[in-house]
Amino acid sequence: MSSTIFNEVEQYINSRFVKEDPALLKTKQAIIDGNLPPISISENQGKFLHLLAKLCNPKKILEIGTLGGYSTIWLARALPPDGHLISLELEQHHADVALANFADAGLKEKISIRIGNALETLPKLKEEGTGPFDVIFIDADKEPYAEYFEWALKLSRPGTLIIADNVVREGKILEENSADSNVIGVQRFIKLMAATRGITATIIQTVGNKYHDGIALAIVDDPAKAG
């Protein structure tokens, strides 16, 4: 089956269910103008994230990987008036672009960004007692996905939803001897998630204008068993 049909169906869905407002459109343009990598989630994936988050009635959301803030805005819009989202970002320039986008979206007070290596920031969140979080979205560098997942578990409570993007990688996760560090990182994550007790998890394959990929979903049932 040609990928053309996937893109056509995606546009069909977007035209009926995903109406991007000026803030989201401006965010996409700011990402281009700021020369950020063109790797944001798609429009419909953003809507899907929003729906997943709303189902959790979240007060606290953690995002690992901000980029230009497109996914962040979708997630933050699922928060109640007193809710808050913390996003972790390595690059200062990416954070600067994202912060401007949050202000344009009227979400400046609901979102904060922590700059630095996430594997250094995550222990600090634990020490500060910032969690537990109701929803955790992992969408950053793939090599340490397993470590991000371990920290997500430590920052969870019963019922926390953990979401991880880009975990099928056009089927390359089936390559047992892959030399691709991104694939290897995702394979490590999948192996860990499959072996983790105290969670209910699966992976959904996705197609569309983001090609063939997948999203991992895990509900934390018992953090003591999972951590």
C-alpha positions as CSV (number, residue, x, y, z in Angstrom):
1,M,0.0,0.0,0.0
2,S,1.3,3.4,-1.0
3,S,2.1,6.0,1.7
4,T,0.0,8.4,-0.4
5,I,-3.2,6.9,1.0
6,F,-1.9,7.3,4.6
7,N,-1.3,11.1,4.0
8,E,-4.7,11.5,2.2
9,V,-6.5,9.8,5.1
10,E,-4.6,12.0,7.6
11,Q,-5.6,15.1,5.8
12,Y,-9.2,13.9,5.7
13,I,-9.2,13.4,9.5
14,N,-7.4,16.7,10.1
15,S,-10.0,18.6,8.0
16,R,-12.8,17.2,10.2
17,F,-11.4,16.9,13.7
18,V,-8.2,18.9,14.0
19,K,-8.7,22.6,13.6
20,E,-5.4,24.3,14.4
21,D,-6.0,27.8,15.8
22,P,-3.6,30.8,15.1
23,A,-1.4,30.0,18.1
24,L,-0.7,26.4,16.9
25,L,-0.1,27.6,13.4
26,K,2.2,30.4,14.6
27,T,4.1,27.8,16.7
28,K,4.7,25.6,13.6
29,Q,6.0,28.7,11.7
30,A,8.2,29.7,14.6
31,I,9.8,26.3,14.6
32,I,10.6,26.7,10.9
33,D,11.8,30.3,11.4
34,G,13.9,29.3,14.3
35,N,15.7,26.6,12.3
36,L,14.6,23.9,14.8
37,P,14.5,20.3,13.6
38,P,11.3,19.5,11.8
39,I,10.4,16.7,14.1
40,S,7.3,17.9,16.0
41,I,4.3,15.6,16.3
42,S,1.7,15.9,13.6
43,E,-1.6,17.8,14.0
44,N,-3.7,14.7,14.6
45,Q,-1.1,13.3,17.0
46,G,-1.3,16.5,18.9
47,K,-5.1,16.1,19.1
48,F,-4.6,12.5,20.2
49,L,-2.2,13.6,23.0
50,H,-4.8,16.2,24.1
51,L,-7.5,13.6,24.3
52,L,-5.4,11.1,26.2
53,A,-4.4,13.8,28.7
54,K,-8.0,15.0,29.2
55,L,-9.0,11.4,30.0
56,C,-6.6,11.6,33.0
57,N,-8.1,14.8,34.4
58,P,-4.5,15.9,35.0
59,K,-3.3,18.6,37.4
60,K,0.4,17.9,36.7
61,I,2.0,17.0,33.4
62,L,5.7,16.2,32.7
63,E,7.1,16.4,29.2
64,I,10.6,15.2,28.3
65,G,11.6,17.1,25.2
66,T,10.1,20.5,24.4
67,L,11.5,21.4,21.0
68,G,9.4,24.4,19.9
69,G,6.5,23.6,22.2
70,Y,3.9,22.3,19.7
71,S,3.1,19.1,21.6
72,T,3.4,21.1,24.9
73,I,0.6,23.4,23.9
74,W,-1.7,20.5,23.0
75,L,-1.0,18.8,26.4
76,A,-1.2,22.0,28.4
77,R,-4.7,22.7,27.0
78,A,-5.9,19.6,28.8
79,L,-5.1,21.1,32.2
80,P,-7.6,22.7,34.5
81,P,-7.1,26.4,35.5
82,D,-4.9,25.4,38.4
83,G,-2.9,22.8,36.5
84,H,0.7,23.0,35.5
85,L,3.1,21.4,33.0
86,I,6.8,21.1,33.3
87,S,8.8,20.5,30.1
88,L,12.5,19.4,30.0
89,E,14.6,20.8,27.2
90,L,18.4,20.5,26.6
91,E,18.8,23.4,24.1
92,Q,18.3,27.0,25.3
93,H,17.4,28.2,21.8
94,H,14.6,25.6,21.6
95,A,13.3,26.7,25.0
96,D,13.4,30.4,23.9
97,V,11.3,29.6,20.8
98,A,8.9,27.5,22.9
99,L,8.4,30.1,25.6
100,A,7.4,32.7,23.0
101,N,5.0,30.2,21.6
102,F,3.5,29.6,25.0
103,A,3.0,33.3,25.5
104,D,1.2,33.6,22.2
105,A,-1.0,30.7,23.2
106,G,-2.0,32.3,26.5
107,L,-0.3,29.5,28.4
108,K,2.8,31.3,29.8
109,E,1.6,30.8,33.4
110,K,0.7,27.1,33.0
111,I,4.0,25.9,31.6
112,S,7.6,26.0,32.9
113,I,10.7,24.8,31.1
114,R,13.7,23.3,32.9
115,I,16.9,23.7,30.8
116,G,19.6,21.0,30.8
117,N,20.2,17.3,30.4
118,A,17.0,15.5,31.3
119,L,18.9,12.7,33.1
120,E,20.2,15.4,35.4
121,T,17.0,17.3,35.8
122,L,14.7,14.3,36.5
123,P,16.5,13.4,39.8
124,K,16.1,17.0,40.9
125,L,12.4,16.8,40.2
126,K,12.3,13.7,42.4
127,E,14.3,15.4,45.2
128,E,12.1,18.5,45.1
129,G,8.9,16.5,45.4
130,T,7.6,18.1,42.3
131,G,5.7,14.9,41.4
132,P,3.9,12.7,41.1
133,F,2.7,13.6,37.7
134,D,-0.6,12.5,36.2
135,V,0.7,12.3,32.6
136,I,4.2,12.0,31.4
137,F,5.1,12.4,27.7
138,I,8.5,11.2,26.5
139,D,9.6,12.6,23.1
140,A,13.3,13.4,23.2
141,D,16.6,11.7,22.2
142,K,16.0,8.0,21.8
143,E,19.2,6.5,23.2
144,P,18.2,7.1,26.8
145,Y,14.5,6.2,26.4
146,A,14.9,3.3,28.9
147,E,16.4,5.7,31.5
148,Y,13.7,8.3,30.9
149,F,11.1,5.6,31.4
150,E,12.7,4.5,34.7
151,W,12.5,8.1,35.9
152,A,9.0,8.4,34.7
153,L,8.0,5.5,36.9
154,K,9.7,7.1,39.9
155,L,7.7,10.3,39.3
156,S,4.4,8.4,38.9
157,R,1.4,7.5,41.1
158,P,-1.2,4.8,40.6
159,G,-3.1,5.8,37.4
160,T,-0.3,7.9,35.9
161,L,-0.3,7.6,32.1
162,I,3.2,7.4,30.5
163,I,3.4,8.0,26.7
164,A,6.5,7.6,24.6
165,D,6.6,8.6,20.9
166,N,8.6,7.3,18.0
167,V,8.9,3.7,19.2
168,V,8.4,1.7,15.9
169,R,10.8,3.7,13.7
170,E,9.4,2.4,10.4
171,G,9.7,-1.2,11.7
172,K,13.4,-1.0,12.3
173,I,12.8,-2.2,15.9
174,L,12.7,-5.7,14.4
175,E,16.3,-5.4,13.3
176,E,18.1,-7.5,15.9
177,N,21.6,-6.3,15.0
178,S,20.9,-2.7,14.2
179,A,23.8,-0.3,14.3
180,D,21.4,2.7,14.6
181,S,21.7,4.2,18.1
182,N,18.2,5.5,18.0
183,V,16.8,2.1,17.2
184,I,18.9,0.4,19.8
185,G,17.7,3.0,22.4
186,V,14.1,2.2,21.5
187,Q,14.7,-1.5,21.6
188,R,16.1,-1.2,25.1
189,F,13.1,0.9,26.2
190,I,10.6,-1.7,24.8
191,K,12.5,-4.6,26.5
192,L,12.4,-2.7,29.8
193,M,8.7,-1.7,29.5
194,A,7.7,-5.3,28.6
195,A,9.6,-6.6,31.7
196,T,8.3,-4.0,34.1
197,R,5.8,-5.2,36.7
198,G,3.1,-2.9,38.1
199,I,2.1,-1.4,34.8
200,T,-0.3,-2.1,32.0
201,A,1.2,-1.3,28.6
202,T,1.2,-1.6,24.9
203,I,2.3,0.0,21.7
204,I,0.1,1.3,18.9
205,Q,1.5,1.6,15.4
206,T,0.8,4.8,13.6
207,V,0.9,5.9,9.9
208,G,0.3,9.2,8.2
209,N,2.4,12.2,7.3
210,K,4.9,11.1,10.0
211,Y,5.4,7.8,8.1
212,H,5.3,4.5,9.9
213,D,6.0,4.8,13.6
214,G,4.3,4.1,16.9
215,I,3.4,5.3,20.4
216,A,3.9,3.4,23.6
217,L,1.2,3.7,26.3
218,A,1.6,2.6,29.9
219,I,-0.7,3.0,32.9
220,V,1.1,2.7,36.2
221,D,-0.9,0.3,38.4
222,D,1.6,-0.1,41.3
223,P,4.6,2.3,41.5
224,A,6.2,0.1,44.2
225,K,6.4,-2.8,41.8
226,A,7.3,-0.7,38.8
227,G,10.0,1.4,40.3
